[in-house]
Amino acid sequence: MTAMDTRVPRHYAGARVALAYGQARVLPPLSGGVPTGWAAGRWSVLSPGTERRHLTGPPREAGYMTLGRRSDQERWALAPVPHGAVFDPVCPGAVVVPAGVSIQVAAVARFQQIAVLGLSRIPAGVDIDNAVVVGSGPIALGCVLELHRRGATAVRVVTARRLTSIATMTYVRRVSAADLGTAPLVIDAAGAPRRAAGLLSPGGILGLLGTPIAEESISALAAHRGGWTVLGMHELAPAAPGGYQSAYTAAVTWLAGHIDRALVESWCRIVPGRRAPEIYRLLDSPERPAEPVVLFDWETS
């Protein structure tokens, strides 16, 4: 039994990817079909940072979010269940995708949803223009999009990757940490808060949007002397009832209506689910997919 198998109550079954000993393997589809009222997993979305950490942990089912729908429904549900699993479409954390939205837009909006909730914690009156975002993966992409939705016209991005999809947006400028100096608002979207803190100006705000490893720390003395405000921006931090779906609806509606669909699709790579082990092997290599959002297609597997 894997770590995820111990969840009670269970809102899913039939995970399609398992991690053990630093490797991923594809599991067969659930036997017996889809339980009544549940949705069949059609696509699933890779979360690179989280799943890199899970590769080095104990054996477990893999995955961050899966898209599926009941056979009698038109709209897709996006749920926090393992790759390709069948699931209860009204399980905790699930969101409904508006009709007519492409799968790529639905997936990118789910990462933007994280930023919708996280950036809502920034105090009113803080100037978000010229914010600095650390990272270039899907969390950083969602953050840049949400900053722009909120009115930012210039966002600086610090990333070690030379080629990044984020740089295709006209309001984004890729900068190096050495050239940056200090900034009043830095949002860590890479799970590297110590590096992000080094970019802060005195009195600045550090937003922790990406999930750091447990061993990553920020100097309390530096925060004290610098007068920093450190904001936890985990998407599951307390929020108003209905806030989760509202945040997703705000993100996906704006994305579908304001960003060219072809551009959104260029940020995504769809891969047959059977190739999941290959993609996992590349996560820590220079050959990992250049697109920040990777979707596994379980119908073609």
C-alpha positions as CSV (number, residue, x, y, z in Angstrom):
1,M,0.0,0.0,0.0
2,T,1.4,3.4,-0.9
3,A,1.4,6.6,1.1
4,M,-1.6,8.0,-0.8
5,D,-3.5,4.8,-0.3
6,T,-3.9,5.6,3.4
7,R,-6.1,8.6,2.8
8,V,-9.6,8.3,4.4
9,P,-12.1,8.9,2.9
10,R,-11.0,8.0,-0.6
11,H,-12.1,10.2,-3.4
12,Y,-10.3,8.5,-6.2
13,A,-9.1,5.1,-7.4
14,G,-6.9,3.7,-10.1
15,A,-3.8,6.0,-10.1
16,R,-1.8,5.5,-13.3
17,V,1.7,6.5,-12.1
18,A,3.6,5.1,-9.1
19,L,7.0,6.4,-7.8
20,A,9.5,4.2,-6.0
21,Y,13.3,4.3,-5.6
22,G,13.7,7.4,-7.8
23,Q,11.8,6.0,-10.7
24,A,8.2,6.3,-12.1
25,R,6.2,3.4,-13.6
26,V,2.9,3.3,-15.3
27,L,0.1,1.3,-13.7
28,P,-2.7,-0.4,-15.6
29,P,-6.1,1.3,-15.8
30,L,-8.7,0.6,-13.0
31,S,-10.4,-2.7,-13.6
32,G,-14.2,-2.8,-13.4
33,G,-14.8,0.6,-15.0
34,V,-15.7,3.9,-13.5
35,P,-17.9,3.9,-10.3
36,T,-21.3,5.5,-10.7
37,G,-21.2,9.2,-10.4
38,W,-17.4,9.4,-10.7
39,A,-15.3,10.9,-13.5
40,A,-12.8,9.1,-15.7
41,G,-9.3,10.7,-15.6
42,R,-8.6,11.9,-19.2
43,W,-5.6,14.2,-18.7
44,S,-3.4,14.9,-15.8
45,V,-1.0,17.8,-15.1
46,L,2.6,17.4,-13.9
47,S,3.8,19.6,-11.0
48,P,7.6,19.4,-11.6
49,G,8.9,20.8,-8.2
50,T,6.5,18.7,-6.0
51,E,7.0,15.5,-8.0
52,R,10.8,15.8,-8.1
53,R,10.7,15.8,-4.3
54,H,8.3,12.9,-4.3
55,L,10.7,10.9,-6.4
56,T,13.2,10.8,-3.6
57,G,10.7,10.0,-0.9
58,P,8.9,6.7,0.0
59,P,7.0,4.8,-2.6
60,R,3.7,6.5,-3.5
61,E,1.1,7.2,-6.1
62,A,2.1,10.2,-8.2
63,G,0.2,13.2,-9.3
64,Y,-1.1,16.7,-8.6
65,M,-4.2,17.2,-10.6
66,T,-6.3,15.3,-13.0
67,L,-9.0,16.4,-15.5
68,G,-12.0,14.2,-16.1
69,R,-15.8,14.3,-16.5
70,R,-18.8,12.0,-16.0
71,S,-20.2,10.5,-19.1
72,D,-23.5,12.4,-18.7
73,Q,-21.8,15.8,-18.2
74,E,-20.4,18.4,-20.6
75,R,-18.1,20.3,-18.3
76,W,-14.8,19.0,-17.0
77,A,-13.8,18.8,-13.4
78,L,-10.2,19.3,-12.3
79,A,-9.4,17.5,-9.1
80,P,-6.3,17.1,-6.8
81,V,-6.0,13.4,-7.3
82,P,-3.2,11.2,-8.8
83,H,-2.4,11.0,-12.5
84,G,-5.2,9.5,-14.5
85,A,-7.2,8.3,-11.6
86,V,-11.0,8.1,-11.6
87,F,-12.5,10.4,-9.0
88,D,-15.5,11.9,-7.4
89,P,-16.0,15.2,-9.3
90,V,-17.2,17.0,-6.2
91,C,-14.3,15.9,-3.9
92,P,-12.6,18.5,-1.8
93,G,-10.4,20.8,-3.8
94,A,-12.0,20.0,-7.2
95,V,-13.0,22.9,-9.5
96,V,-15.4,23.0,-12.4
97,V,-14.0,24.1,-15.8
98,P,-16.3,26.4,-17.8
99,A,-17.7,25.0,-21.0
100,G,-15.8,25.7,-24.2
101,V,-12.4,26.1,-22.5
102,S,-9.5,24.2,-24.0
103,I,-7.6,21.7,-21.9
104,Q,-4.4,23.7,-22.1
105,V,-6.2,26.9,-20.9
106,A,-7.8,24.9,-18.1
107,A,-4.4,23.6,-16.9
108,V,-2.6,26.9,-17.1
109,A,-5.5,28.6,-15.2
110,R,-5.1,26.0,-12.4
111,F,-1.6,27.3,-11.8
112,Q,-2.8,30.9,-12.0
113,Q,-5.4,30.0,-9.4
114,I,-2.6,29.4,-7.0
115,A,-1.4,33.0,-7.6
116,V,-5.0,34.4,-7.3
117,L,-5.2,33.0,-3.8
118,G,-1.6,33.8,-2.8
119,L,-1.4,37.4,-4.1
120,S,-4.7,38.2,-2.3
121,R,-2.6,38.1,0.9
122,I,-0.5,41.1,-0.2
123,P,-1.6,44.1,1.8
124,A,-3.7,46.7,0.0
125,G,-1.8,49.6,-1.4
126,V,1.4,47.6,-2.3
127,D,2.6,48.5,-5.8
128,I,2.8,45.2,-7.7
129,D,4.3,46.8,-10.8
130,N,8.0,45.9,-11.2
131,A,7.5,42.9,-8.9
132,V,10.2,40.3,-9.1
133,V,9.2,36.6,-9.6
134,V,11.8,33.9,-8.9
135,G,11.4,30.8,-11.1
136,S,10.2,29.9,-14.6
137,G,8.1,26.8,-14.1
138,P,4.3,26.6,-14.0
139,I,3.9,28.3,-10.6
140,A,6.0,31.2,-11.9
141,L,4.0,31.3,-15.1
142,G,0.7,31.5,-13.2
143,C,2.1,34.2,-10.9
144,V,3.2,36.4,-13.9
145,L,-0.2,36.0,-15.5
146,E,-2.0,36.9,-12.3
147,L,0.2,39.9,-11.7
148,H,-0.7,41.1,-15.2
149,R,-4.4,40.5,-14.6
150,R,-4.1,42.7,-11.5
151,G,-2.6,45.5,-13.6
152,A,1.2,44.9,-13.5
153,T,2.7,46.2,-16.8
154,A,6.3,45.2,-16.0
155,V,7.3,42.0,-14.2
156,R,10.9,41.0,-13.7
157,V,11.7,37.3,-13.6
158,V,14.8,35.7,-12.2
159,T,15.6,32.2,-13.5
160,A,18.6,30.1,-14.2
161,R,17.0,28.8,-17.4
162,R,18.2,30.5,-20.6
163,L,15.1,29.7,-22.6
164,T,11.8,30.1,-20.9
165,S,8.2,30.4,-22.1
166,I,7.6,33.2,-19.6
167,A,9.9,35.5,-21.6
168,T,7.5,35.4,-24.6
169,M,5.2,37.8,-22.8
170,T,5.9,41.4,-23.7
171,Y,5.4,42.7,-20.1
172,V,8.1,40.3,-18.7
173,R,11.8,41.0,-18.5
174,R,14.2,38.3,-17.6
175,V,16.9,39.6,-15.3
176,S,19.8,38.1,-13.4
177,A,20.1,38.3,-9.6
178,A,23.4,40.0,-10.0
179,D,21.9,42.8,-12.1
180,L,18.8,43.2,-10.1
181,G,20.0,44.6,-6.8
182,T,17.1,44.8,-4.4
183,A,13.3,44.9,-4.9
184,P,10.4,45.9,-2.6
185,L,8.3,42.8,-3.6
186,V,9.8,39.4,-4.4
187,I,7.6,36.4,-5.0
188,D,9.4,33.0,-4.7
189,A,7.7,30.6,-7.2
190,A,10.6,28.1,-7.2
191,G,10.6,26.9,-3.6
192,A,13.9,28.7,-3.0
193,P,13.0,31.3,-0.3
194,R,16.7,31.9,0.8
195,R,17.6,32.9,-2.8
196,A,14.5,35.1,-3.1
197,A,15.2,36.8,0.2
198,G,18.6,37.9,-1.1
199,L,16.8,40.0,-3.6
200,L,14.7,42.0,-1.1
201,S,15.1,45.6,-0.3
202,P,14.9,46.8,3.4
203,G,11.2,46.8,4.4
204,G,10.4,44.6,1.4
205,I,7.7,41.8,1.1
206,L,8.6,38.2,0.4
207,G,5.8,36.0,-0.9
208,L,6.3,32.3,-0.6
209,L,4.2,30.9,-3.5
210,G,6.3,27.9,-4.4
211,T,6.5,25.1,-1.8
212,P,10.0,24.9,-0.3
213,I,11.6,21.7,1.0
214,A,11.5,21.3,4.7
215,E,15.2,22.0,5.1
216,E,15.0,25.4,3.3
217,S,15.1,28.3,5.8
218,I,15.2,32.1,5.9
219,S,17.3,33.9,8.5
220,A,15.1,35.3,11.2
221,L,17.9,37.8,12.0
222,A,18.0,39.0,8.4
223,A,14.2,39.4,8.4
224,H,14.3,41.2,11.7
225,R,17.1,43.6,10.7
226,G,15.6,44.1,7.2
227,G,12.1,44.8,8.4
228,W,10.8,42.3,5.9
229,T,7.2,41.0,5.7
230,V,7.1,37.3,4.9
231,L,3.8,36.0,3.5
232,G,2.9,32.4,3.3
233,M,1.0,31.9,0.0
234,H,0.1,28.2,0.1
235,E,-3.1,27.7,-1.9
236,L,-4.7,25.7,0.9
237,A,-4.2,28.5,3.5
238,P,-7.5,29.5,5.1
239,A,-9.8,31.2,2.6
240,A,-13.4,32.3,2.4
241,P,-16.1,29.6,1.6
242,G,-16.3,29.1,-2.1
243,G,-13.0,31.0,-2.6
244,Y,-11.3,28.0,-4.3
245,Q,-13.8,27.8,-7.2
246,S,-14.1,31.6,-7.3
247,A,-10.3,31.9,-7.7
248,Y,-10.2,29.3,-10.5
249,T,-13.2,30.9,-12.3
250,A,-11.5,34.3,-12.2
251,A,-8.3,32.9,-13.6
252,V,-9.7,30.7,-16.3
253,T,-12.3,33.4,-17.5
254,W,-9.6,36.1,-17.8
255,L,-7.1,33.7,-19.4
256,A,-9.6,32.5,-22.0
257,G,-10.7,36.1,-22.8
258,H,-7.5,38.0,-22.7
259,I,-4.6,35.8,-23.7
260,D,-4.3,34.3,-27.2
261,R,-5.1,30.6,-27.1
262,A,-2.2,29.7,-29.4
263,L,0.2,31.4,-26.9
264,V,-1.3,29.5,-24.0
265,E,-1.0,26.2,-25.9
266,S,2.7,27.0,-26.7
267,W,3.3,26.9,-22.9
268,C,2.0,23.3,-22.7
269,R,3.2,19.9,-23.9
270,I,0.8,17.0,-24.2
271,V,2.5,13.6,-23.7
272,P,0.9,10.1,-23.9
273,G,0.6,8.8,-20.4
274,R,2.7,5.7,-21.2
275,R,5.7,8.0,-21.6
276,A,5.4,9.3,-18.0
277,P,8.6,7.4,-16.8
278,E,10.6,9.1,-19.5
279,I,9.4,12.6,-18.5
280,Y,10.1,11.9,-14.8
281,R,13.7,10.8,-15.7
282,L,14.2,14.2,-17.4
283,L,12.9,16.4,-14.6
284,D,16.3,17.1,-13.2
285,S,18.1,17.3,-16.5
286,P,18.7,20.0,-19.1
287,E,16.6,17.9,-21.5
288,R,13.4,18.4,-19.4
289,P,10.5,19.8,-21.5
290,A,10.9,23.5,-22.2
291,E,7.2,24.1,-21.8
292,P,6.3,24.8,-18.2
293,V,3.1,22.8,-18.2
294,V,3.1,19.1,-19.1
295,L,-0.1,17.2,-19.5
296,F,-0.3,13.4,-19.7
297,D,-3.0,12.1,-22.1
298,W,-4.5,8.8,-20.7
299,E,-6.8,8.1,-23.6
300,T,-3.9,7.6,-26.0
301,S,-2.0,5.3,-23.6
